[in-house]
Amino acid sequence: MGLEAANQRVAGQLLQQAYTTLTDEKQRQEWLTSANANQVYISLWASAVHEEEVLPEQIQYLMENGEHYQKVVAQYVLANSQNIAVKFEIARNSLDEKDPELLYWILQNYSYDYEYTWQVGEAEERVLKVKRTPALEDKSTRMHEYERFKAILKAVPVKEKSGVSAVLDFTEFRYSTDLVLRKMLYLTAYDMDAEWIAELIDMSAQMSPDIRGDLINYFTGDTNSEKQRGFIFASLSDKSMTNREHALRQVKKLTLHENELKLVEDLLKLKTGSLRQNAIDILLHQSGELLSLSLERLLSAKGELQRLAGLELLTELKDDQDNTEQYEQLKTLADGITTPTPKERQLLDKLKQDSDYNAENGFGLYDPRQTEAWLLEQRDVSAVDLKQSLIISTERASKFLHGLDELVHEYRDFEYEVEYYSGSKEAKLIGAELRPLSYKHRVEVLDHDQFETASELQQYPLAEKWQHYYGESGLCSQELMGLHFALQMRNMKDAVYSFYSHFSNVYDYDQMRKTKLLEGGRKQFLEQLLPLESIWEIVEIIDDLRYNRQVMTLVPAFFTDSKRSDTYDLAEAALIKVMTSDLTQLEKQDLPVWQVAASPLFAILQSRVNDVDTFRSSSARRSNMICEEQKWMSNVIRFFM
């Protein structure tokens, strides 16, 4: 309530009122409908202190019968609740309000949303994850609420409004149409309804660049939809440079028509390096006839930037041995530039040069005819059982995780300060969120031959407390690795879409969203290979913790700081076991499932490198993974051709 900013007399009055409502039930009931907003707030607060279960009923009463200021107070108090289901249910029954301040709190309490997850080992692959609720599984229910959000956009005339609350002067609000549009995107994401996506595309001008970026990235997967294709290409000229790059990534997934290709060529009038690089990459992947037409247009363009792009395309073709024949057919197009600029002259000279370095002579860096012995070393893993080596007993895991949860609870009110990349700082409570103390750049690479890495745990507040707990727990390195691995595999019950980078070549967009990973041959393969039952038991323990996000932050930090040499051999054996597992029983489209198990194990292996020998060995395993991936990918391609 901003007591630190209030004068002594006012602060004293508020504290006296708080004491009164805590000790006098009659007063609590009377103040619930008080004309004083602070008294309504204190009444609800005191009720929650006594018994939080009565709070939803009181808030619902105010939303149905209260004045505007009472509704604002009710929604503000509700926003501080941790009961997501209750917040959501009350908020969704209050979507007829039209006041921006009140709507801000209602939309905050409409607590289900979509979020982003990162693929294991794929730092650049961010995928959409929908936080589903049984209340919205019925399409007609979603349609009803979608229409209510549309009505809000029409009924509320302001696009954005923010400031200090007119009801509770110690709070602020920031209403914007983005809050409404994001909820509409969330409802659409359940089944990617094509009509809703078309409507949202029509509303894209009302969106901020970030929300429009989500629409481009995650809601334009239907390559047969002219509406979605048109939006993607229109986004190539978006005011946001980031959204142009998003659109280019979507274009890469399409088979282009000639008129669409011209839109990509138009981007080559710009100087922006990332846009030019992506546009050139798209053109390089076109068929010979379309590529030839693009080159003709680019090399004959009036602007130097487009002509330079045409020459860069030819240079890329020349340097790619797989495109030698195509390059020979197209290189004469460069002769059309009769009066080259200095920059064009450099590229033309490069096209005429014959490099002495090629794959046959190792590009002058190594002798490809010789292979070092360590690259050929094989390790026998026939006796390795991942159901034993990648496991921690449920009893030990439960004791460790619940103990850690209790420790977080003990220090839940500890306040610390986070410094972001920009230099700005923000105070946090450990019980609300556990973050690194600083986001400033720190070196992650192995430090020369010392192979030393900075402590991960030291990046967090109260590092000594967490470290002491781990030291006293008696958990060995192998058990910690089993616990860490279980956390890495916790999303295996999701749809195939959560493993987009592995399956994007064999499943289309809709199939990935509708198909569970653990079905059919994929499930059988993983069940035979991994201790799934143990993993699910650990995930259930984690999910039931009060501070599961903090615990899921600390466990990987413990593992990162653990002695790497203790678990390198174990991690390597586990990875080899997965890589050499029998895939013959899998359908061709299910072959990528081995990567679901291999990718986190390879990430673990890399984190365990501790000397030159283990560095070499992990590099060899990476080469083996690439070879295996190419091998099954060629089988898949033949299957679908």
Secondary structure, DSSP 8 states (H G I E B T S, - for coil): --TTTS-HHHHHHHHHHHHHHHH-HHHHHHHTT-SSHHHHHHHHHHHHHH-GGGHHHHHHHHHHH--HHHHHHHHHHHHT-S-HHHHHHHHHTTTT---HHHHHHHHHH----EEEEEETTEEEEEEEEE---GGG-SHHHHHHHHHHHHHHHHH---SEEEEE-SS-TT-EEEEEHHHHHHHHHHHHHTTT-HHHHHHHHHTGGGS-HHHHHHHHHHS---TT-HHHHHHHHHGGG-SSHHHHHHHHHHHTTS---HHHHHHHHHGGGS--HHHHHHHHHHHHTS-HHHHHHHHHHHHT-SSHHHHHHHHHHHHHHHH-GGGHHHHHHHGGGGGG-SS--HHHHHHHHHHH---S--GGGGGGTS-TT---GGGG-----TT--HHHHT---HHHHHHHHHHHHHHHHHTTT-EEEEE-TTS-EEEEETTT----SB-S----S-BGGGTB---SGGGSTTHHHHHHHHHHHT--HHHHHHHHHHHHTTTTTSBGGGGHHHHTTTS-HHHHHH-BSSSHHHHHHHHHHS-HHHHHHHHHHHHHSTTHHHHHHHHHHHHHHS-HHHHHHHHHHHHHHHHTS--TTS-GGGTTHHHHHHHHHHHHHHHT--SHHHHHHHHHHHHHHHHHHHHHHHHHHHHH-
